[in-house]
Each structure stands twice: as C-alpha cells, then as structure tokens.
Amino acid sequence: MRDTTAPDDRAPRHCCACGRETSAAVPVSAIDRVSGPPVLVYACPDDAPHLIPRPTPGELIRRRA
Ligand SMILES: [Zn+2]
C-alpha cells in the first residue's frame, strides 16, 4: 500500500478553481472514495487561500483551551 499522505509534490497539478497547471499546488481538500485511498484536490497558490476552510472563532477558542 502506498502512503497517500505523502503525494509527489513535484508533479504538476491542475488547480481545482482556475484549472491552471501549477508545480506549487496546495492540497485544499480530499475526496473520500469507497474503492481506494482519498483523492487530494489541489489548488494553485493564488486560489488556495480562498479554498482552505478557515477555523471559526469558536474553533480557535476551543484549540486554545
Ligand atoms: Zn487556481
């Protein structure tokens, strides 16, 4: 079994938001599959900040506690 948590970061990926191919893709989410390991969804550095869910104020408070 391959370790899906260590993808090949050097491989160019297509941004899921703008469709551009980027070698600096950032994984923004993972799609669970029944028949195999989760598929990571990538975005370019420009789009990634808009796609990564930010913690809510409530979550921040809980993490500090
Ligand atoms: Zn993009």
N, CA, C, O and the ligand as a Tripos MOL2 file, in Angstrom:
@<TRIPOS>MOLECULE
protein
  261   259    66     0     0
PROTEIN
NO_CHARGES

@<TRIPOS>ATOM
      1 N           0.8370   -1.2110    0.0000 N.3       1 MET1
      2 CA          0.0000    0.0000    0.0000 C.3       1 MET1
      3 C           0.8680    1.2550    0.0000 C.2       1 MET1
      4 O           1.8260    1.3640    0.7650 O.2       1 MET1
      5 N           0.5220    2.1800   -0.8540 N.am      2 ARG2
      6 CA          1.2720    3.4330   -0.8750 C.3       2 ARG2
      7 C           0.7180    4.3880    0.1640 C.2       2 ARG2
      8 O          -0.4750    4.3830    0.4660 O.2       2 ARG2
      9 N           1.5900    5.1900    0.6930 N.am      3 ASP3
     10 CA          1.1850    6.1720    1.7060 C.3       3 ASP3
     11 C           0.5710    7.3790    1.0030 C.2       3 ASP3
     12 O           1.2800    8.1710    0.3830 O.2       3 ASP3
     13 N          -0.7480    7.5150    1.1010 N.am      4 THR4
     14 CA         -1.4100    8.6000    0.3900 C.3       4 THR4
     15 C          -1.2000    9.9450    1.0600 C.2       4 THR4
     16 O          -1.5580   10.9790    0.4960 O.2       4 THR4
     17 N          -0.6280    9.9460    2.2500 N.am      5 THR5
     18 CA         -0.3850   11.2270    2.9130 C.3       5 THR5
     19 C           0.9020   11.8660    2.4090 C.2       5 THR5
     20 O           1.2210   12.9940    2.7880 O.2       5 THR5
     21 N           1.6440   11.1610    1.5610 N.am      6 ALA6
     22 CA          2.8950   11.7100    1.0440 C.3       6 ALA6
     23 C           2.8770   11.6910   -0.4790 C.2       6 ALA6
     24 O           3.5870   10.9050   -1.1050 O.2       6 ALA6
     25 N           2.0600   12.5590   -1.0720 N.am      7 PRO7
     26 CA          1.9970   12.6080   -2.5380 C.3       7 PRO7
     27 C           3.2690   13.2010   -3.1220 C.2       7 PRO7
     28 O           4.0510   13.8500   -2.4270 O.2       7 PRO7
     29 N           3.4560   12.9650   -4.4070 N.am      8 ASP8
     30 CA          4.6160   13.5240   -5.0830 C.3       8 ASP8
     31 C           4.4100   15.0150   -5.3010 C.2       8 ASP8
     32 O           3.6880   15.4260   -6.2090 O.2       8 ASP8
     33 N           5.0450   15.8130   -4.4660 N.am      9 ASP9
     34 CA          4.8170   17.2540   -4.5160 C.3       9 ASP9
     35 C           5.4070   17.9040   -5.7710 C.2       9 ASP9
     36 O           5.0610   19.0350   -6.1130 O.2       9 ASP9
     37 N           6.2870   17.1890   -6.4410 N.am     10 ARG10
     38 CA          6.9310   17.8100   -7.6010 C.3      10 ARG10
     39 C           6.0880   17.6760   -8.8570 C.2      10 ARG10
     40 O           6.3280   18.3680   -9.8470 O.2      10 ARG10
     41 N           5.1090   16.7930   -8.8210 N.am     11 ALA11
     42 CA          4.2840   16.6060  -10.0070 C.3      11 ALA11
     43 C           3.3500   17.7940  -10.1830 C.2      11 ALA11
     44 O           2.7040   18.2240   -9.2270 O.2      11 ALA11
     45 N           3.2770   18.3240  -11.3960 N.am     12 PRO12
     46 CA          2.3500   19.4390  -11.6410 C.3      12 PRO12
     47 C           0.9140   18.9910  -11.4170 C.2      12 PRO12
     48 O           0.5390   17.8710  -11.7640 O.2      12 PRO12
     49 N           0.1260   19.8690  -10.8400 N.am     13 ARG13
     50 CA         -1.2880   19.5690  -10.5770 C.3      13 ARG13
     51 C          -2.1440   20.6490  -11.2060 C.2      13 ARG13
     52 O          -1.7050   21.7800  -11.4120 O.2      13 ARG13
     53 N          -3.3640   20.2760  -11.5000 N.am     14 HIS14
     54 CA         -4.2980   21.2620  -12.0110 C.3      14 HIS14
     55 C          -5.0600   21.8780  -10.8530 C.2      14 HIS14
     56 O          -5.5720   21.1750   -9.9820 O.2      14 HIS14
     57 N          -5.1270   23.1970  -10.8570 N.am     15 CYS15
     58 CA         -5.8800   23.8960   -9.8340 C.3      15 CYS15
     59 C          -7.3650   23.5870  -10.0070 C.2      15 CYS15
     60 O          -7.8980   23.6560  -11.1140 O.2      15 CYS15
     61 N          -8.0320   23.2440   -8.8900 N.am     16 CYS16
     62 CA         -9.4470   22.8860   -8.9850 C.3      16 CYS16
     63 C         -10.3090   24.1260   -9.1700 C.2      16 CYS16
     64 O         -11.4860   24.0090   -9.5100 O.2      16 CYS16
     65 N          -9.7460   25.3110   -8.9530 N.am     17 ALA17
     66 CA        -10.5380   26.5360   -9.0650 C.3      17 ALA17
     67 C         -10.3980   27.1770  -10.4350 C.2      17 ALA17
     68 O         -11.4030   27.5080  -11.0650 O.2      17 ALA17
     69 N          -9.1690   27.3590  -10.9090 N.am     18 CYS18
     70 CA         -8.9700   28.0740  -12.1730 C.3      18 CYS18
     71 C          -8.5070   27.1510  -13.2900 C.2      18 CYS18
     72 O          -8.4910   27.5540  -14.4530 O.2      18 CYS18
     73 N          -8.1270   25.9090  -12.9560 N.am     19 GLY19
     74 CA         -7.7630   24.9560  -13.9900 C.3      19 GLY19
     75 C          -6.3360   25.0690  -14.4850 C.2      19 GLY19
     76 O          -5.9030   24.2850  -15.3290 O.2      19 GLY19
     77 N          -5.6020   26.0420  -13.9630 N.am     20 ARG20
     78 CA         -4.2130   26.1810  -14.3890 C.3      20 ARG20
     79 C          -3.3820   25.0370  -13.8320 C.2      20 ARG20
     80 O          -3.6880   24.4850  -12.7750 O.2      20 ARG20
     81 N          -2.3150   24.6850  -14.5670 N.am     21 GLU21
     82 CA         -1.3990   23.6820  -14.0690 C.3      21 GLU21
     83 C          -0.3120   24.3920  -13.2910 C.2      21 GLU21
     84 O           0.2740   25.3630  -13.7710 O.2      21 GLU21
     85 N          -0.0430   23.9090  -12.0940 N.am     22 THR22
     86 CA          0.9600   24.5550  -11.2640 C.3      22 THR22
     87 C           1.8160   23.5210  -10.5750 C.2      22 THR22
     88 O           1.3250   22.4760  -10.1480 O.2      22 THR22
     89 N           3.1110   23.8180  -10.4670 N.am     23 SER23
     90 CA          4.0140   22.8980   -9.7840 C.3      23 SER23
     91 C           4.0800   23.2170   -8.2980 C.2      23 SER23
     92 O           4.7640   22.5330   -7.5370 O.2      23 SER23
     93 N           3.3640   24.2600   -7.8910 N.am     24 ALA24
     94 CA          3.3380   24.6510   -6.4860 C.3      24 ALA24
     95 C           1.9410   24.4590   -5.9090 C.2      24 ALA24
     96 O           1.4890   25.2320   -5.0650 O.2      24 ALA24
     97 N           1.2700   23.4190   -6.3780 N.am     25 ALA25
     98 CA         -0.1070   23.1910   -5.9550 C.3      25 ALA25
     99 C          -0.1920   22.9260   -4.4620 C.2      25 ALA25
    100 O           0.6970   22.3210   -3.8620 O.2      25 ALA25
    101 N          -1.2730   23.3900   -3.8890 N.am     26 VAL26
    102 CA         -1.5050   23.2050   -2.4580 C.3      26 VAL26
    103 C          -2.7270   22.3110   -2.2960 C.2      26 VAL26
    104 O          -3.7840   22.6140   -2.8500 O.2      26 VAL26
    105 N          -2.6070   21.2180   -1.5510 N.am     27 PRO27
    106 CA         -3.7960   20.3880   -1.3260 C.3      27 PRO27
    107 C          -4.7970   21.1300   -0.4600 C.2      27 PRO27
    108 O          -4.4550   21.5910    0.6290 O.2      27 PRO27
    109 N          -6.0290   21.2490   -0.9340 N.am     28 VAL28
    110 CA         -7.0340   22.0130   -0.2110 C.3      28 VAL28
    111 C          -8.1180   21.1210    0.3760 C.2      28 VAL28
    112 O          -8.8160   21.5220    1.3070 O.2      28 VAL28
    113 N          -8.2620   19.9210   -0.1590 N.am     29 SER29
    114 CA         -9.2330   19.0060    0.4260 C.3      29 SER29
    115 C          -8.9890   17.6120   -0.1190 C.2      29 SER29
    116 O          -8.1890   17.4250   -1.0350 O.2      29 SER29
    117 N          -9.6710   16.6530    0.4370 N.am     30 ALA30
    118 CA         -9.5390   15.2740   -0.0040 C.3      30 ALA30
    119 C         -10.9250   14.6830   -0.2010 C.2      30 ALA30
    120 O         -11.8260   14.8800    0.6140 O.2      30 ALA30
    121 N         -11.0740   13.9590   -1.2930 N.am     31 ILE31
    122 CA        -12.3560   13.3140   -1.5800 C.3      31 ILE31
    123 C         -12.2410   11.8480   -1.1960 C.2      31 ILE31
    124 O         -11.4170   11.1190   -1.7480 O.2      31 ILE31
    125 N         -13.0580   11.4210   -0.2590 N.am     32 ASP32
    126 CA        -13.0350   10.0200    0.1610 C.3      32 ASP32
    127 C         -13.6450    9.1420   -0.9150 C.2      32 ASP32
    128 O         -14.6710    9.4770   -1.5080 O.2      32 ASP32
    129 N         -13.0010    8.0210   -1.1540 N.am     33 ARG33
    130 CA        -13.5300    7.0660   -2.1200 C.3      33 ARG33
    131 C         -13.7890    5.7460   -1.4220 C.2      33 ARG33
    132 O         -13.0930    5.3830   -0.4730 O.2      33 ARG33
    133 N         -14.7840    5.0430   -1.8940 N.am     34 VAL34
    134 CA        -15.0920    3.7440   -1.3000 C.3      34 VAL34
    135 C         -14.0680    2.7180   -1.7300 C.2      34 VAL34
    136 O         -13.6970    1.8370   -0.9550 O.2      34 VAL34
    137 N         -13.6050    2.8330   -2.9850 N.am     35 SER35
    138 CA        -12.7950    1.7780   -3.5810 C.3      35 SER35
    139 C         -11.3000    2.0260   -3.4780 C.2      35 SER35
    140 O         -10.5120    1.2620   -4.0360 O.2      35 SER35
    141 N         -10.8930    3.0740   -2.7780 N.am     36 GLY36
    142 CA         -9.4610    3.3270   -2.7160 C.3      36 GLY36
    143 C          -9.1470    4.4570   -1.7690 C.2      36 GLY36
    144 O         -10.0150    4.9320   -1.0370 O.2      36 GLY36
    145 N          -7.8980    4.8860   -1.7870 N.am     37 PRO37
    146 CA         -7.4810    5.9750   -0.9020 C.3      37 PRO37
    147 C          -8.1240    7.2940   -1.3240 C.2      37 PRO37
    148 O          -8.5590    7.4350   -2.4670 O.2      37 PRO37
    149 N          -8.1850    8.2520   -0.4140 N.am     38 PRO38
    150 CA         -8.7820    9.5510   -0.7540 C.3      38 PRO38
    151 C          -8.0090   10.2450   -1.8620 C.2      38 PRO38
    152 O          -6.7870   10.1270   -1.9530 O.2      38 PRO38
    153 N          -8.7350   10.9700   -2.6990 N.am     39 VAL39
    154 CA         -8.1100   11.7370   -3.7670 C.3      39 VAL39
    155 C          -7.9350   13.1650   -3.2880 C.2      39 VAL39
    156 O          -8.8970   13.8200   -2.8870 O.2      39 VAL39
    157 N          -6.6970   13.6420   -3.3330 N.am     40 LEU40
    158 CA         -6.4480   15.0100   -2.8980 C.3      40 LEU40
    159 C          -6.8460   15.9920   -3.9920 C.2      40 LEU40
    160 O          -6.6290   15.7490   -5.1790 O.2      40 LEU40
    161 N          -7.4260   17.0980   -3.5700 N.am     41 VAL41
    162 CA         -7.8060   18.1620   -4.5010 C.3      41 VAL41
    163 C          -6.8060   19.3010   -4.3190 C.2      41 VAL41
    164 O          -6.5480   19.7490   -3.2010 O.2      41 VAL41
    165 N          -6.2520   19.7570   -5.4320 N.am     42 TYR42
    166 CA         -5.2060   20.7770   -5.3650 C.3      42 TYR42
    167 C          -5.6840   22.1120   -5.9200 C.2      42 TYR42
    168 O          -6.5920   22.1770   -6.7490 O.2      42 TYR42
    169 N          -5.0490   23.1690   -5.4390 N.am     43 ALA43
    170 CA         -5.3030   24.4990   -5.9740 C.3      43 ALA43
    171 C          -3.9660   25.2110   -6.1100 C.2      43 ALA43
    172 O          -3.0030   24.8860   -5.4160 O.2      43 ALA43
    173 N          -3.9180   26.1920   -7.0180 N.am     44 CYS44
    174 CA         -2.7010   26.9650   -7.1770 C.3      44 CYS44
    175 C          -2.5550   27.9030   -5.9690 C.2      44 CYS44
    176 O          -3.5310   28.1590   -5.2630 O.2      44 CYS44
    177 N          -1.3570   28.4080   -5.7360 N.am     45 PRO45
    178 CA         -1.1370   29.2700   -4.5610 C.3      45 PRO45
    179 C          -2.0570   30.4880   -4.5310 C.2      45 PRO45
    180 O          -2.3660   31.0090   -3.4590 O.2      45 PRO45
    181 N          -2.4980   30.9460   -5.7150 N.am     46 ASP46
    182 CA         -3.3870   32.1060   -5.7580 C.3      46 ASP46
    183 C          -4.7720   31.7710   -5.2190 C.2      46 ASP46
    184 O          -5.4020   32.5910   -4.5500 O.2      46 ASP46
    185 N          -5.2400   30.5640   -5.5140 N.am     47 ASP47
    186 CA         -6.6020   30.2040   -5.1480 C.3      47 ASP47
    187 C          -6.6800   29.4880   -3.8020 C.2      47 ASP47
    188 O          -7.7190   29.5130   -3.1420 O.2      47 ASP47
    189 N          -5.5980   28.8570   -3.4010 N.am     48 ALA48
    190 CA         -5.6260   28.0470   -2.1840 C.3      48 ALA48
    191 C          -6.1320   28.8030   -0.9550 C.2      48 ALA48
    192 O          -6.9270   28.2520   -0.1930 O.2      48 ALA48
    193 N          -5.6910   30.0630   -0.7380 N.am     49 PRO49
    194 CA         -6.1720   30.7620    0.4770 C.3      49 PRO49
    195 C          -7.6800   30.9300    0.4960 C.2      49 PRO49
    196 O          -8.2750   31.0380    1.5690 O.2      49 PRO49
    197 N          -8.3120   30.9550   -0.6790 N.am     50 HIS50
    198 CA         -9.7620   31.1330   -0.7300 C.3      50 HIS50
    199 C         -10.4980   29.8170   -0.5510 C.2      50 HIS50
    200 O         -11.6950   29.8000   -0.2660 O.2      50 HIS50
    201 N          -9.7770   28.7130   -0.7190 N.am     51 LEU51
    202 CA        -10.4340   27.4060   -0.7090 C.3      51 LEU51
    203 C         -10.2400   26.6570    0.6030 C.2      51 LEU51
    204 O         -11.0680   25.8300    0.9850 O.2      51 LEU51
    205 N          -9.1510   26.9500    1.2820 N.am     52 ILE52
    206 CA         -8.9040   26.2550    2.5450 C.3      52 ILE52
    207 C          -9.8440   26.8190    3.5980 C.2      52 ILE52
    208 O          -9.8280   28.0190    3.8730 O.2      52 ILE52
    209 N         -10.6620   25.9550    4.1880 N.am     53 PRO53
    210 CA        -11.5910   26.4470    5.2000 C.3      53 PRO53
    211 C         -10.8500   26.9950    6.4120 C.2      53 PRO53
    212 O          -9.9500   26.3540    6.9550 O.2      53 PRO53
    213 N         -11.2400   28.1600    6.8100 N.am     54 ARG54
    214 CA        -10.5980   28.7580    7.9770 C.3      54 ARG54
    215 C         -11.3550   28.3680    9.2370 C.2      54 ARG54
    216 O         -12.5730   28.1960    9.2030 O.2      54 ARG54
    217 N         -10.6480   28.2300   10.3370 N.am     55 PRO55
    218 CA        -11.3350   27.8890   11.5850 C.3      55 PRO55
    219 C         -12.2720   29.0030   12.0060 C.2      55 PRO55
    220 O         -11.9630   30.1830   11.8400 O.2      55 PRO55
    221 N         -13.3950   28.6330   12.5410 N.am     56 THR56
    222 CA        -14.3290   29.6310   13.0480 C.3      56 THR56
    223 C         -13.8190   30.1570   14.3810 C.2      56 THR56
    224 O         -12.9980   29.5010   15.0210 O.2      56 THR56
    225 N         -14.2840   31.3240   14.8160 N.am     57 PRO57
    226 CA        -13.8510   31.8470   16.1240 C.3      57 PRO57
    227 C         -14.0640   30.8270   17.2380 C.2      57 PRO57
    228 O         -13.2460   30.7250   18.1520 O.2      57 PRO57
    229 N         -15.1430   30.0820   17.1660 N.am     58 GLY58
    230 CA        -15.4150   29.0770   18.1910 C.3      58 GLY58
    231 C         -14.3470   28.0030   18.2280 C.2      58 GLY58
    232 O         -13.9490   27.5510   19.3020 O.2      58 GLY58
    233 N         -13.8820   27.5930   17.0490 N.am     59 GLU59
    234 CA        -12.8500   26.5580   16.9960 C.3      59 GLU59
    235 C         -11.5370   27.0820   17.5500 C.2      59 GLU59
    236 O         -10.8060   26.3460   18.2120 O.2      59 GLU59
    237 N         -11.2300   28.3480   17.2860 N.am     60 LEU60
    238 CA         -9.9920   28.9180   17.8080 C.3      60 LEU60
    239 C         -10.0010   28.9250   19.3210 C.2      60 LEU60
    240 O          -8.9930   28.6350   19.9660 O.2      60 LEU60
    241 N         -11.1470   29.2590   19.8760 N.am     61 ILE61
    242 CA        -11.2330   29.2990   21.3460 C.3      61 ILE61
    243 C         -11.0410   27.9040   21.9160 C.2      61 ILE61
    244 O         -10.3640   27.7250   22.9290 O.2      61 ILE61
    245 N         -11.6450   26.9070   21.2530 N.am     62 ARG62
    246 CA        -11.5160   25.5530   21.7730 C.3      62 ARG62
    247 C         -10.0680   25.0550   21.6700 C.2      62 ARG62
    248 O          -9.5990   24.3240   22.5420 O.2      62 ARG62
    249 N          -9.3610   25.4520   20.6000 N.am     63 ARG63
    250 CA         -7.9860   24.9820   20.4500 C.3      63 ARG63
    251 C          -7.0810   25.5840   21.5060 C.2      63 ARG63
    252 O          -6.1260   24.9440   21.9440 O.2      63 ARG63
    253 N          -7.3730   26.8150   21.9200 N.am     64 ARG64
    254 CA         -6.5050   27.4510   22.9200 C.3      64 ARG64
    255 C          -6.7490   26.8720   24.2980 C.2      64 ARG64
    256 O          -5.8560   26.8980   25.1450 O.2      64 ARG64
    257 N          -7.9220   26.3580   24.5350 N.am     65 ALA65
    258 CA         -8.2630   25.8870   25.8770 C.3      65 ALA65
    259 C          -7.4330   24.6550   26.2330 C.2      65 ALA65
    260 O          -7.5770   24.1090   27.3270 O.2      65 ALA65
    261 ZN         -6.0860   28.4980   -9.3690 Zn       66 ZN66
@<TRIPOS>BOND
     1     1     2 1
     2     2     3 1
     3     3     4 2
     4     3     5 am
     5     5     6 1
     6     6     7 1
     7     7     8 2
     8     7     9 am
     9     9    10 1
    10    10    11 1
    11    11    12 2
    12    11    13 am
    13    13    14 1
    14    14    15 1
    15    15    16 2
    16    15    17 am
    17    17    18 1
    18    18    19 1
    19    19    20 2
    20    19    21 am
    21    21    22 1
    22    22    23 1
    23    23    24 2
    24    23    25 am
    25    25    26 1
    26    26    27 1
    27    27    28 2
    28    27    29 am
    29    29    30 1
    30    30    31 1
    31    31    32 2
    32    31    33 am
    33    33    34 1
    34    34    35 1
    35    35    36 2
    36    35    37 am
    37    37    38 1
    38    38    39 1
    39    39    40 2
    40    39    41 am
    41    41    42 1
    42    42    43 1
    43    43    44 2
    44    43    45 am
    45    45    46 1
    46    46    47 1
    47    47    48 2
    48    47    49 am
    49    49    50 1
    50    50    51 1
    51    51    52 2
    52    51    53 am
    53    53    54 1
    54    54    55 1
    55    55    56 2
    56    55    57 am
    57    57    58 1
    58    58    59 1
    59    59    60 2
    60    59    61 am
    61    61    62 1
    62    62    63 1
    63    63    64 2
    64    63    65 am
    65    65    66 1
    66    66    67 1
    67    67    68 2
    68    67    69 am
    69    69    70 1
    70    70    71 1
    71    71    72 2
    72    71    73 am
    73    73    74 1
    74    74    75 1
    75    75    76 2
    76    75    77 am
    77    77    78 1
    78    78    79 1
    79    79    80 2
    80    79    81 am
    81    81    82 1
    82    82    83 1
    83    83    84 2
    84    83    85 am
    85    85    86 1
    86    86    87 1
    87    87    88 2
    88    87    89 am
    89    89    90 1
    90    90    91 1
    91    91    92 2
    92    91    93 am
    93    93    94 1
    94    94    95 1
    95    95    96 2
    96    95    97 am
    97    97    98 1
    98    98    99 1
    99    99   100 2
   100    99   101 am
   101   101   102 1
   102   102   103 1
   103   103   104 2
   104   103   105 am
   105   105   106 1
   106   106   107 1
   107   107   108 2
   108   107   109 am
   109   109   110 1
   110   110   111 1
   111   111   112 2
   112   111   113 am
   113   113   114 1
   114   114   115 1
   115   115   116 2
   116   115   117 am
   117   117   118 1
   118   118   119 1
   119   119   120 2
   120   119   121 am
   121   121   122 1
   122   122   123 1
   123   123   124 2
   124   123   125 am
   125   125   126 1
   126   126   127 1
   127   127   128 2
   128   127   129 am
   129   129   130 1
   130   130   131 1
   131   131   132 2
   132   131   133 am
   133   133   134 1
   134   134   135 1
   135   135   136 2
   136   135   137 am
   137   137   138 1
   138   138   139 1
   139   139   140 2
   140   139   141 am
   141   141   142 1
   142   142   143 1
   143   143   144 2
   144   143   145 am
   145   145   146 1
   146   146   147 1
   147   147   148 2
   148   147   149 am
   149   149   150 1
   150   150   151 1
   151   151   152 2
   152   151   153 am
   153   153   154 1
   154   154   155 1
   155   155   156 2
   156   155   157 am
   157   157   158 1
   158   158   159 1
   159   159   160 2
   160   159   161 am
   161   161   162 1
   162   162   163 1
   163   163   164 2
   164   163   165 am
   165   165   166 1
   166   166   167 1
   167   167   168 2
   168   167   169 am
   169   169   170 1
   170   170   171 1
   171   171   172 2
   172   171   173 am
   173   173   174 1
   174   174   175 1
   175   175   176 2
   176   175   177 am
   177   177   178 1
   178   178   179 1
   179   179   180 2
   180   179   181 am
   181   181   182 1
   182   182   183 1
   183   183   184 2
   184   183   185 am
   185   185   186 1
   186   186   187 1
   187   187   188 2
   188   187   189 am
   189   189   190 1
   190   190   191 1
   191   191   192 2
   192   191   193 am
   193   193   194 1
   194   194   195 1
   195   195   196 2
   196   195   197 am
   197   197   198 1
   198   198   199 1
   199   199   200 2
   200   199   201 am
   201   201   202 1
   202   202   203 1
   203   203   204 2
   204   203   205 am
   205   205   206 1
   206   206   207 1
   207   207   208 2
   208   207   209 am
   209   209   210 1
   210   210   211 1
   211   211   212 2
   212   211   213 am
   213   213   214 1
   214   214   215 1
   215   215   216 2
   216   215   217 am
   217   217   218 1
   218   218   219 1
   219   219   220 2
   220   219   221 am
   221   221   222 1
   222   222   223 1
   223   223   224 2
   224   223   225 am
   225   225   226 1
   226   226   227 1
   227   227   228 2
   228   227   229 am
   229   229   230 1
   230   230   231 1
   231   231   232 2
   232   231   233 am
   233   233   234 1
   234   234   235 1
   235   235   236 2
   236   235   237 am
   237   237   238 1
   238   238   239 1
   239   239   240 2
   240   239   241 am
   241   241   242 1
   242   242   243 1
   243   243   244 2
   244   243   245 am
   245   245   246 1
   246   246   247 1
   247   247   248 2
   248   247   249 am
   249   249   250 1
   250   250   251 1
   251   251   252 2
   252   251   253 am
   253   253   254 1
   254   254   255 1
   255   255   256 2
   256   255   257 am
   257   257   258 1
   258   258   259 1
   259   259   260 2
@<TRIPOS>SUBSTRUCTURE
     1 MET1         2 RESIDUE 1 A MET
     2 ARG2         6 RESIDUE 1 A ARG
     3 ASP3        10 RESIDUE 1 A ASP
     4 THR4        14 RESIDUE 1 A THR
     5 THR5        18 RESIDUE 1 A THR
     6 ALA6        22 RESIDUE 1 A ALA
     7 PRO7        26 RESIDUE 1 A PRO
     8 ASP8        30 RESIDUE 1 A ASP
     9 ASP9        34 RESIDUE 1 A ASP
    10 ARG10       38 RESIDUE 1 A ARG
    11 ALA11       42 RESIDUE 1 A ALA
    12 PRO12       46 RESIDUE 1 A PRO
    13 ARG13       50 RESIDUE 1 A ARG
    14 HIS14       54 RESIDUE 1 A HIS
    15 CYS15       58 RESIDUE 1 A CYS
    16 CYS16       62 RESIDUE 1 A CYS
    17 ALA17       66 RESIDUE 1 A ALA
    18 CYS18       70 RESIDUE 1 A CYS
    19 GLY19       74 RESIDUE 1 A GLY
    20 ARG20       78 RESIDUE 1 A ARG
    21 GLU21       82 RESIDUE 1 A GLU
    22 THR22       86 RESIDUE 1 A THR
    23 SER23       90 RESIDUE 1 A SER
    24 ALA24       94 RESIDUE 1 A ALA
    25 ALA25       98 RESIDUE 1 A ALA
    26 VAL26      102 RESIDUE 1 A VAL
    27 PRO27      106 RESIDUE 1 A PRO
    28 VAL28      110 RESIDUE 1 A VAL
    29 SER29      114 RESIDUE 1 A SER
    30 ALA30      118 RESIDUE 1 A ALA
    31 ILE31      122 RESIDUE 1 A ILE
    32 ASP32      126 RESIDUE 1 A ASP
    33 ARG33      130 RESIDUE 1 A ARG
    34 VAL34      134 RESIDUE 1 A VAL
    35 SER35      138 RESIDUE 1 A SER
    36 GLY36      142 RESIDUE 1 A GLY
    37 PRO37      146 RESIDUE 1 A PRO
    38 PRO38      150 RESIDUE 1 A PRO
    39 VAL39      154 RESIDUE 1 A VAL
    40 LEU40      158 RESIDUE 1 A LEU
    41 VAL41      162 RESIDUE 1 A VAL
    42 TYR42      166 RESIDUE 1 A TYR
    43 ALA43      170 RESIDUE 1 A ALA
    44 CYS44      174 RESIDUE 1 A CYS
    45 PRO45      178 RESIDUE 1 A PRO
    46 ASP46      182 RESIDUE 1 A ASP
    47 ASP47      186 RESIDUE 1 A ASP
    48 ALA48      190 RESIDUE 1 A ALA
    49 PRO49      194 RESIDUE 1 A PRO
    50 HIS50      198 RESIDUE 1 A HIS
    51 LEU51      202 RESIDUE 1 A LEU
    52 ILE52      206 RESIDUE 1 A ILE
    53 PRO53      210 RESIDUE 1 A PRO
    54 ARG54      214 RESIDUE 1 A ARG
    55 PRO55      218 RESIDUE 1 A PRO
    56 THR56      222 RESIDUE 1 A THR
    57 PRO57      226 RESIDUE 1 A PRO
    58 GLY58      230 RESIDUE 1 A GLY
    59 GLU59      234 RESIDUE 1 A GLU
    60 LEU60      238 RESIDUE 1 A LEU
    61 ILE61      242 RESIDUE 1 A ILE
    62 ARG62      246 RESIDUE 1 A ARG
    63 ARG63      250 RESIDUE 1 A ARG
    64 ARG64      254 RESIDUE 1 A ARG
    65 ALA65      258 RESIDUE 1 A ALA
    66 ZN66       261 GROUP 0 **** ****
